[in-house]
Amino acid sequence: MEVETLSSKLKGKRPPVQIIQHKSRKRISKIQKTNYLKSDTLNSKADEKMLKQKKIKKNFLNCLKQW
């Protein structure tokens, strides 16, 4: 009587292979740096818009007070 084991089930079958992309540390740090800079510029553009809107609102309120 043959005992069914994992190795007997997998006999003749290859387990799934996961492809791993290796990147050098230099390349990884370069990618992280550019991603950080991209996100930083997006945030600064959004901040500029917010500051402009606040400035416009403040000027508008000052004009109303003077009236």
C-alpha positions as CSV (number, residue, x, y, z in Angstrom):
1,M,0.0,0.0,0.0
2,E,1.4,3.3,-1.1
3,V,1.2,6.3,1.2
4,E,0.2,9.5,-0.5
5,T,2.6,12.3,0.4
6,L,3.3,15.7,-1.0
7,S,6.3,14.6,-2.9
8,S,4.4,11.8,-4.5
9,K,1.6,14.2,-5.5
10,L,4.2,16.6,-7.1
11,K,6.2,13.9,-8.8
12,G,6.7,15.1,-12.4
13,K,5.2,18.5,-11.7
14,R,7.2,21.7,-11.2
15,P,6.3,24.0,-8.4
16,P,5.3,27.6,-9.5
17,V,8.3,29.8,-10.0
18,Q,8.2,33.4,-9.0
19,I,10.4,35.7,-11.0
20,I,12.3,38.2,-8.9
21,Q,13.7,41.3,-10.5
22,H,17.0,42.2,-8.8
23,K,18.0,45.9,-8.9
24,S,21.2,47.3,-7.6
25,R,21.0,49.5,-4.4
26,K,22.2,52.5,-6.5
27,R,19.3,52.0,-8.9
28,I,16.7,51.6,-6.1
29,S,17.9,54.7,-4.3
30,K,17.8,56.6,-7.6
31,I,14.2,55.5,-8.2
32,Q,13.2,56.3,-4.6
33,K,14.8,59.8,-4.9
34,T,12.9,60.6,-8.2
35,N,9.6,59.3,-6.7
36,Y,10.2,61.5,-3.6
37,L,11.0,64.5,-5.8
38,K,7.9,63.9,-8.0
39,S,5.6,63.7,-5.0
40,D,7.3,66.7,-3.4
41,T,6.7,68.9,-6.5
42,L,3.1,67.8,-6.7
43,N,2.6,68.7,-3.1
44,S,4.3,72.1,-3.5
45,K,2.1,72.9,-6.5
46,A,-1.0,72.1,-4.5
47,D,0.4,74.2,-1.6
48,E,0.9,77.1,-4.0
49,K,-2.7,76.9,-5.1
50,M,-3.9,76.8,-1.6
51,L,-1.8,79.8,-0.6
52,K,-3.1,81.8,-3.6
53,Q,-6.7,81.0,-2.7
54,K,-6.1,82.0,0.9
55,K,-4.5,85.2,-0.2
56,I,-7.4,86.0,-2.6
57,K,-9.9,85.3,0.2
58,K,-8.0,87.4,2.7
59,N,-7.8,90.4,0.2
60,F,-11.5,90.0,-0.5
61,L,-12.4,90.1,3.2
62,N,-10.2,93.1,3.7
63,C,-11.9,94.9,0.9
64,L,-15.3,94.1,2.4
65,K,-14.2,95.5,5.8
66,Q,-13.0,98.7,4.2
67,W,-16.4,99.2,2.6
